[in-house]
Amino acid sequence: MKVQGITAEGKNELKEQGDEWILEERWAKVGFSQVPGPWGLMRSVATGNKRWIHLKRDEDFKVMTKGE
């Protein structure tokens, strides 16, 4: 999946980790946020690092769908 940075923090993360990520897990709720999902545990193809991203409305990232 392609991920696009929205904020400076998101753009900086993608400079370090790359913009290709693999969705490893999808959860409706996570313990660190009251915001309902879908949340995705994403792994960077370039580095292997992982992070949680809200798949519909993340503050720092936009998960690109096919055709975007």
Stockholm file with secondary structure:
# STOCKHOLM 1.0

chainA/1-68         MKVQGITAEGKNELKEQGDEWILEERWAKVGFSQVPGPWGLMRSVATGNKRWIHLKRDEDFKVMTKGE
#=GR chainA/1-68 SS CBEEECSHHHHHHHHHHCSBEEEEEEESCBTTBSSCCCEEEEEETTTCCEEEEETTTCSSEEECCTTC
#=GC SS_cons        CBEEECSHHHHHHHHHHCSBEEEEEEESCBTTBSSCCCEEEEEETTTCCEEEEETTTCSSEEECCTTC
//
